[in-house]
Amino acid sequence: MLKDVFIGLSQNQFLTAAAKKYGLKLGAQTVVAGTNIEETIASIRELNAQGISCTVDNLGEFVFEKEEALKAKNSILEVIESIHANGVDAHISLKPTQIGLDIDYDFCYENLKEIVDAASKYDMHINIDMEDYGHVQPSYDLIDELLKEYDNVGTVIQSYFYRAEDDIKERKDLRLRIVKGAYKEPAEYAYQTREEIDANFIALIEYHLLHGKFTSIATHDHHIINHVIQFVEENEIPLEKFEFQMLYGFRKDMQLDLANKGYNFCTYVPFGDDWYGYFMRRLAERPQNLNLVAKQVFNKRTNTAIGLVAGAFLLGRLTSKKKK
Ligand SMILES: Cc1cc2nc3c(=O)[nH]c(=O)nc-3n(C[C@H](O)[C@H](O)[C@H](O)COP(=O)(O)OP(=O)(O)OC[C@H]3O[C@@H](n4cnc5c(N)ncnc54)[C@H](O)[C@@H]3O)c2cc1C
């Protein structure tokens, strides 16, 4: 499966390091807002002007050194200050592994607490993104501990997990983003077919819209979006109880159209030099985006290690697939 090739590429540490060195390549600039905070604030301003709020993700992967985790924490603190100083409509999304969950739980908790505390002073929301299955329970533990002191924290429910139904019921008083789930997970923990995942996605969204706090419906799937629009109308769910979310650069016309129709809309804005894993996961979800890569890899100006290695790897995998 092409999806597996991209998931494999997303976990390649050599390519991740090369990508950091060479800047946005391979078409990533269409789905990553920039490599620094100034460029990102400019992108947020443009979206805000169209009635769209933003959740900002300072990209980071494979953090196994304390120094790197502290650097990530400090960058996120800078983003919080920058959002406040520039008066833009945005909040933060972050991944626990980026600030040290794979290094030490208590170290990660201290970093996270500092971030949540800084944001709480500006009444800014912090969303804890959910990663692969092994990180789900420790991430919930972090959140439960933070909720004893703070209320500006929310998280993500991944519909492909069997445990999602229990998780959403336990956390109905939180602002939750509900998604299908981005990682490759085994049948031991997760639904495998599109039909099962979509059915659970809809059930979880409906549950949280009826019984939960605020719901962020994060999908590019127009079938799901159309279903939600009909459901909120039939059940008279007020507009202020939910929003739609999509990733930066995806289905821009639909993002604008939903905002123009009066729905709350929030765009997930990733930025930073650690863009590679994020970009490969997007290709895994939608291999049609491969034409973005093809154009860049075979463009002479992009004659970099990252372009050549990823291109060779991809071609190798694709041609070996064709031979079978
Ligand atoms: C804001 C946001 C935050 C997220 N946070 C997390 C997280 O914390 N953890 C996590 O595991 N995952 C997260 N995800 C990823 C999510 O789990 C899915 O992997 C991802 O959104 C792809 O699924 P989908 O629902 O968008 O639709 P898909 O299942 O990818 O697509 C369904 C159908 O929608 C249509 N479609 C989709 N994309 C397009 C397009 N670009 N153009 C035209 N038609 C299209 C097609 O008809 C397609 O067949 C997040 C996603 C979003 C949008």
The ligand as an SDF file (V2000), in Angstrom:
LIG
                    3D

 53 58  0  0  0  0  0  0  0  0999 V2000
   -7.3170   19.9430   12.0760 C   0  0  0  0  0  0  0  0  0  0  0  0
   -6.8660   18.5150   12.1350 C   0  0  0  0  0  0  0  0  0  0  0  0
   -6.1880   18.0600   13.2530 C   0  0  0  0  0  0  0  0  0  0  0  0
   -5.7850   16.7090   13.3350 C   0  0  0  0  0  0  0  0  0  0  0  0
   -5.1990   16.2410   14.4890 N   0  0  0  0  0  0  0  0  0  0  0  0
   -4.8870   14.9170   14.5790 C   0  0  0  0  0  0  0  0  0  0  0  0
   -4.3500   14.3560   15.7880 C   0  0  0  0  0  0  0  0  0  0  0  0
   -4.1210   15.0280   16.7910 O   0  0  0  0  0  0  0  0  0  0  0  0
   -4.0710   13.0200   15.8060 N   0  0  0  0  0  0  0  0  0  0  0  0
   -4.3240   12.1960   14.7260 C   0  0  0  0  0  0  0  0  0  0  0  0
   -4.0920   10.9860   14.8110 O   0  0  0  0  0  0  0  0  0  0  0  0
   -4.8070   12.7240   13.5760 N   0  0  0  0  0  0  0  0  0  0  0  0
   -5.0910   14.0410   13.4780 C   0  0  0  0  0  0  0  0  0  0  0  0
   -5.5960   14.5420   12.2880 N   0  0  0  0  0  0  0  0  0  0  0  0
   -5.5810   13.6960   11.0670 C   0  0  0  0  0  0  0  0  0  0  0  0
   -6.8340   12.8490   10.9470 C   0  0  0  0  0  0  0  0  0  0  0  0
   -6.8270   11.8380   11.9290 O   0  0  0  0  0  0  0  0  0  0  0  0
   -6.9190   12.1860    9.5540 C   0  0  0  0  0  0  0  0  0  0  0  0
   -5.8140   11.3540    9.3940 O   0  0  0  0  0  0  0  0  0  0  0  0
   -6.9440   13.1720    8.3960 C   0  0  0  0  0  0  0  0  0  0  0  0
   -7.7090   14.3070    8.6770 O   0  0  0  0  0  0  0  0  0  0  0  0
   -7.4880   12.4910    7.1210 C   0  0  0  0  0  0  0  0  0  0  0  0
   -8.8210   12.1140    7.2850 O   0  0  0  0  0  0  0  0  0  0  0  0
  -10.0700   12.9940    6.8040 P   0  0  0  0  0  0  0  0  0  0  0  0
  -11.1300   12.8730    7.8540 O   0  0  0  0  0  0  0  0  0  0  0  0
   -9.6120   14.4010    6.5550 O   0  0  0  0  0  0  0  0  0  0  0  0
  -10.6140   12.3820    5.4610 O   0  0  0  0  0  0  0  0  0  0  0  0
  -10.0190   11.1840    4.4710 P   0  0  0  0  0  0  0  0  0  0  0  0
  -10.4470    9.8920    5.0750 O   0  0  0  0  0  0  0  0  0  0  0  0
   -8.5650   11.4390    4.2170 O   0  0  0  0  0  0  0  0  0  0  0  0
  -10.8250   11.5050    3.1840 O   0  0  0  0  0  0  0  0  0  0  0  0
  -12.1700   11.1130    3.0240 C   0  0  0  0  0  0  0  0  0  0  0  0
  -12.7090   11.6540    1.7210 C   0  0  0  0  0  0  0  0  0  0  0  0
  -12.7740   13.0900    1.7840 O   0  0  0  0  0  0  0  0  0  0  0  0
  -12.4260   13.6460    0.5200 C   0  0  0  0  0  0  0  0  0  0  0  0
  -11.1850   14.4340    0.6660 N   0  0  0  0  0  0  0  0  0  0  0  0
  -10.2910   14.3400    1.6610 C   0  0  0  0  0  0  0  0  0  0  0  0
   -9.2850   15.2250    1.4770 N   0  0  0  0  0  0  0  0  0  0  0  0
   -9.5660   15.8870    0.3440 C   0  0  0  0  0  0  0  0  0  0  0  0
   -8.9150   16.9390   -0.3830 C   0  0  0  0  0  0  0  0  0  0  0  0
   -7.7750   17.4760    0.0410 N   0  0  0  0  0  0  0  0  0  0  0  0
   -9.4990   17.3720   -1.5200 N   0  0  0  0  0  0  0  0  0  0  0  0
  -10.6770   16.8270   -1.9780 C   0  0  0  0  0  0  0  0  0  0  0  0
  -11.3320   15.8400   -1.3180 N   0  0  0  0  0  0  0  0  0  0  0  0
  -10.7920   15.3810   -0.1930 C   0  0  0  0  0  0  0  0  0  0  0  0
  -12.2340   12.4790   -0.4240 C   0  0  0  0  0  0  0  0  0  0  0  0
  -13.4790   12.2030   -1.0270 O   0  0  0  0  0  0  0  0  0  0  0  0
  -11.8230   11.3620    0.5110 C   0  0  0  0  0  0  0  0  0  0  0  0
  -12.0670   10.0940   -0.0130 O   0  0  0  0  0  0  0  0  0  0  0  0
   -6.0360   15.8570   12.2290 C   0  0  0  0  0  0  0  0  0  0  0  0
   -6.7340   16.3330   11.1140 C   0  0  0  0  0  0  0  0  0  0  0  0
   -7.1630   17.6280   11.0500 C   0  0  0  0  0  0  0  0  0  0  0  0
   -7.9360   18.0920    9.8530 C   0  0  0  0  0  0  0  0  0  0  0  0
  1  2  1  0
  2  3  1  0
  2 52  2  0
  3  4  2  0
  4  5  1  0
  4 50  1  0
  5  6  2  0
  6  7  1  0
  6 13  1  0
  7  8  2  0
  7  9  1  0
  9 10  1  0
 10 11  2  0
 10 12  1  0
 12 13  2  0
 13 14  1  0
 14 15  1  0
 14 50  1  0
 15 16  1  0
 16 17  1  0
 16 18  1  0
 18 19  1  0
 18 20  1  0
 20 21  1  0
 20 22  1  0
 22 23  1  0
 23 24  1  0
 24 25  2  0
 24 26  1  0
 24 27  1  0
 27 28  1  0
 28 29  2  0
 28 30  1  0
 28 31  1  0
 31 32  1  0
 32 33  1  0
 33 34  1  0
 33 48  1  0
 34 35  1  0
 35 36  1  0
 35 46  1  0
 36 37  1  0
 36 45  1  0
 37 38  2  0
 38 39  1  0
 39 40  1  0
 39 45  2  0
 40 41  1  0
 40 42  2  0
 42 43  1  0
 43 44  2  0
 44 45  1  0
 46 47  1  0
 46 48  1  0
 48 49  1  0
 50 51  2  0
 51 52  1  0
 52 53  1  0
M  END
$$$$
